[in-house]
């Protein structure tokens, strides 16, 4: 895809990996709708990037009505949708069994609902819009990029819910790509390692540095801009389809 012609929606686009993806799309000449629950940050980002380039839509990814409204607003403002970058997600650290008892089913279900079901909810509704696009010279009508995690492969102690949600994203990548190949829609997933996102904002700088030192090379936490660089590469390379790419500096997570 030509980035100058891309209209993208980015869930979780008000901060972290999503914000970096939003900025990258606009920097390369594309348009973007920022879908997020955080109104203040989302609106501020859209204002900074300019109304001609960016739109903020308050969106709950697990709500069909909310996502439909966001897609309608994005398509109504920019004409259509060519790409979806799913970054919305939540984390959780709870063991299957602890001193307080078994893992609460409610919290497990919430993580699966937001991270996995929310991702699929956005995909299924967005592709309904995408199939109406005129195919480009490569036959493409759209690209879906989902955010998994290295926890899908090496979940740590207390990550049973988070790992299950991210593992589901990895597992559905190929069947989604096969389902949508007929329409010229590609599907990819990115599995980031340790990235310097708001999830780690409460950690002291020394602890962040210690975490970064566990990465083989480069021995630091990832910059969200590097995630956005991979998003850009996926959007512009038509042969990338049906695969999960680890973006982790060769880290393999230890049990704890």
C-alpha positions as CSV (number, residue, x, y, z in Angstrom):
1,X,0.0,0.0,0.0
2,X,1.0,3.6,-0.7
3,X,1.2,5.2,2.8
4,X,0.1,8.5,1.2
5,X,-3.2,7.0,0.3
6,X,-3.8,4.9,3.5
7,X,-6.7,5.6,5.8
8,X,-6.2,3.7,9.1
9,X,-8.0,3.1,12.3
10,X,-5.8,2.5,15.4
11,X,-7.4,1.1,18.5
12,X,-5.6,2.1,21.7
13,X,-4.3,5.0,19.6
14,X,-4.1,7.6,22.3
15,X,-0.9,6.3,23.9
16,X,2.0,3.8,23.8
17,X,2.3,1.6,20.7
18,X,-0.9,2.9,19.3
19,X,0.1,6.5,19.5
20,X,3.4,5.7,17.8
21,X,1.5,4.0,14.9
22,X,-0.9,6.9,14.6
23,X,2.0,9.4,14.3
24,X,3.9,7.2,11.8
25,X,0.8,6.9,9.5
26,X,0.4,10.7,9.5
27,X,4.1,11.4,9.1
28,X,4.0,9.3,5.9
29,X,1.0,11.2,4.4
30,X,-1.8,8.9,5.5
31,X,-5.0,9.6,7.5
32,X,-5.9,8.0,10.8
33,X,-8.8,7.6,13.2
34,X,-7.7,7.3,16.8
35,X,-10.0,4.9,18.7
36,X,-9.6,4.9,22.4
37,X,-11.4,5.3,25.7
38,X,-9.1,8.0,26.9
39,X,-10.8,11.1,25.7
40,X,-8.3,13.8,26.8
41,X,-5.2,12.2,25.3
42,X,-7.0,11.1,22.2
43,X,-8.5,14.5,21.4
44,X,-5.2,16.2,22.2
45,X,-3.3,13.9,19.8
46,X,-5.9,14.5,17.0
47,X,-5.7,18.2,17.5
48,X,-1.9,18.1,17.3
49,X,-1.9,16.2,14.1
50,X,-4.6,18.3,12.5
51,X,-8.2,17.7,11.6
52,X,-7.3,17.0,8.0
53,X,-5.1,14.1,9.1
54,X,-6.6,12.7,12.3
55,X,-9.9,12.1,14.0
56,X,-10.5,10.9,17.6
57,X,-13.5,8.7,18.3
58,X,-14.3,7.6,21.9
59,X,-14.5,3.8,21.4
60,X,-15.1,0.7,23.5
61,X,-13.7,-2.2,21.5
62,X,-15.9,-4.8,23.2
63,X,-19.1,-2.9,22.2
64,X,-20.5,-3.7,18.7
65,X,-22.4,-0.4,18.6
66,X,-19.4,1.7,19.7
67,X,-17.1,0.1,17.1
68,X,-19.7,0.4,14.3
69,X,-20.1,4.1,15.1
70,X,-16.3,4.6,15.1
71,X,-15.9,2.9,11.7
72,X,-18.8,4.9,10.3
73,X,-17.2,8.2,11.6
74,X,-13.8,7.2,10.2
75,X,-15.2,6.3,6.8
76,X,-17.5,9.3,6.7
77,X,-14.6,11.6,7.5
78,X,-11.9,10.2,5.3
79,X,-13.9,8.3,2.6
80,X,-13.1,4.7,3.6
81,X,-10.7,2.5,5.7
82,X,-7.7,0.7,4.3
83,X,-6.0,-0.5,7.5
84,X,-6.7,-1.5,11.0
85,X,-4.0,-1.5,13.7
86,X,-5.3,-3.1,16.9
87,X,-3.3,-1.9,20.0
88,X,-6.1,-1.7,22.6
89,X,-5.5,-4.0,25.5
90,X,-5.1,-4.5,29.2
91,X,-2.6,-6.4,31.4
92,X,-3.1,-8.5,34.5
93,X,-0.8,-10.2,37.0
94,X,-2.6,-12.9,38.9
95,X,-1.7,-16.5,39.6
96,X,-4.0,-19.4,38.9
97,X,-3.9,-20.1,42.7
98,X,-2.6,-17.8,45.4
99,X,-3.0,-17.3,49.1
100,X,-6.2,-15.4,48.4
101,X,-7.7,-18.3,46.5
102,X,-8.2,-19.3,42.9
103,X,-7.8,-16.8,40.0
104,X,-11.0,-14.7,39.8
105,X,-13.0,-15.8,36.8
106,X,-14.2,-12.2,36.3
107,X,-10.7,-10.8,35.8
108,X,-9.7,-13.6,33.5
109,X,-12.8,-13.0,31.4
110,X,-12.2,-9.3,31.2
111,X,-8.7,-9.7,29.8
112,X,-9.9,-12.2,27.2
113,X,-12.8,-9.9,26.4
114,X,-10.7,-6.8,25.8
115,X,-7.6,-8.2,24.3
116,X,-8.9,-11.0,22.2
117,X,-12.7,-10.6,21.7
118,X,-12.3,-6.8,21.3
119,X,-9.6,-7.3,18.7
120,X,-11.9,-9.7,16.7
121,X,-14.8,-7.4,17.1
122,X,-13.0,-4.5,15.4
123,X,-11.7,-6.8,12.6
124,X,-15.1,-8.3,11.7
125,X,-16.7,-4.9,11.5
126,X,-13.9,-3.2,9.7
127,X,-13.5,-5.7,7.0
128,X,-17.2,-5.2,6.1
129,X,-16.2,-1.7,5.2
130,X,-12.9,-2.7,3.5
131,X,-14.4,-5.1,1.0
132,X,-16.0,-2.2,-0.8
133,X,-12.6,-0.6,-1.5
134,X,-11.3,-0.6,-5.1
135,X,-8.3,-3.0,-5.1
136,X,-4.9,-1.5,-5.8
137,X,-2.4,-2.7,-8.4
138,X,-1.5,-5.6,-6.0
139,X,-5.1,-6.5,-5.6
140,X,-5.2,-5.3,-2.0
141,X,-8.3,-3.9,-0.4
142,X,-7.1,-3.7,3.2
143,X,-4.6,-4.7,5.9
144,X,-5.2,-5.8,9.5
145,X,-2.4,-5.7,12.0
146,X,-3.0,-7.1,15.5
147,X,-0.8,-6.8,18.6
148,X,0.1,-10.0,20.3
149,X,3.0,-10.3,22.7
150,X,6.0,-12.5,23.5
151,X,3.8,-13.6,26.4
152,X,1.9,-15.7,23.9
153,X,5.0,-17.9,23.7
154,X,6.7,-17.5,27.1
155,X,4.1,-16.5,29.5
156,X,5.5,-15.7,33.0
157,X,4.2,-16.5,36.4
158,X,0.9,-14.6,36.9
159,X,0.4,-14.1,33.1
160,X,-2.1,-16.9,32.5
161,X,-4.9,-14.6,31.4
162,X,-2.7,-12.2,29.5
163,X,-0.9,-15.0,27.7
164,X,-4.1,-16.7,26.8
165,X,-5.5,-13.5,25.3
166,X,-2.3,-12.9,23.3
167,X,-1.9,-16.5,22.3
168,X,-5.4,-16.3,20.8
169,X,-4.3,-13.4,18.7
170,X,-1.4,-15.4,17.3
171,X,-3.6,-18.5,16.7
172,X,-6.3,-16.6,14.7
173,X,-3.8,-14.8,12.5
174,X,-3.5,-17.5,9.8
175,X,-7.2,-18.5,9.7
176,X,-8.1,-14.8,9.4
177,X,-5.7,-14.3,6.6
178,X,-7.1,-17.4,4.8
179,X,-10.7,-16.2,5.4
180,X,-10.0,-12.8,4.0
181,X,-7.6,-13.6,1.2
182,X,-10.5,-13.8,-1.3
183,X,-11.2,-10.1,-0.7
184,X,-7.6,-9.0,-1.0
185,X,-7.2,-8.3,2.8
186,X,-4.0,-9.2,4.5
187,X,-3.7,-10.1,8.2
188,X,-0.6,-9.9,10.3
189,X,0.3,-9.8,14.0
190,X,3.2,-8.3,15.9
191,X,4.5,-9.8,19.1
192,X,6.4,-7.1,21.0
193,X,8.8,-7.9,23.8
194,X,9.7,-5.3,26.5
195,X,8.6,-1.9,25.2
196,X,8.7,1.5,27.0
197,X,5.0,2.1,27.1
198,X,2.7,3.5,29.8
199,X,2.4,0.0,31.3
200,X,5.9,0.6,32.8
201,X,5.5,4.3,33.6
202,X,5.3,3.7,37.4
203,X,8.7,1.9,37.5
204,X,11.8,3.8,38.5
205,X,14.3,4.5,35.8
206,X,16.7,2.1,37.4
207,X,14.2,-0.8,37.1
208,X,13.4,0.0,33.5
209,X,17.1,-0.1,32.8
210,X,17.4,-3.4,34.6
211,X,14.6,-4.8,32.5
212,X,16.2,-3.5,29.3
213,X,19.4,-5.2,30.2
214,X,17.8,-8.6,29.9
215,X,17.3,-8.1,26.2
216,X,20.2,-9.7,24.2
217,X,20.5,-6.9,21.7
218,X,19.8,-4.0,21.7
219,X,20.1,-4.3,25.5
220,X,17.3,-1.8,26.3
221,X,13.5,-1.6,26.2
222,X,12.0,-1.1,22.8
223,X,10.9,2.3,21.6
224,X,7.2,2.5,20.4
225,X,8.6,4.2,17.3
226,X,10.2,0.8,16.4
227,X,6.8,-0.9,16.7
228,X,5.4,1.8,14.3
229,X,8.3,1.2,11.9
230,X,7.2,-2.4,11.6
231,X,3.6,-1.4,11.1
232,X,4.8,0.8,8.3
233,X,6.7,-2.1,6.7
234,X,3.7,-4.5,7.0
235,X,1.4,-1.9,5.3
236,X,3.8,-1.4,2.4
237,X,4.9,-5.0,1.8
238,X,2.2,-7.0,0.1
239,X,3.8,-10.3,0.6
240,X,3.6,-10.1,4.4
241,X,0.4,-12.1,5.3
242,X,-0.7,-14.7,7.8
243,X,2.3,-14.4,10.1
244,X,3.2,-13.2,13.6
245,X,6.5,-11.3,13.8
246,X,8.3,-11.1,17.1
247,X,9.8,-7.6,17.8
248,X,11.8,-8.4,20.9
249,X,15.6,-8.0,20.5
250,X,15.9,-11.8,20.8
251,X,14.6,-11.9,24.3
252,X,13.1,-15.2,25.6
253,X,11.2,-14.5,28.8
254,X,12.1,-16.4,32.0
255,X,9.4,-17.9,34.3
256,X,9.6,-14.8,36.6
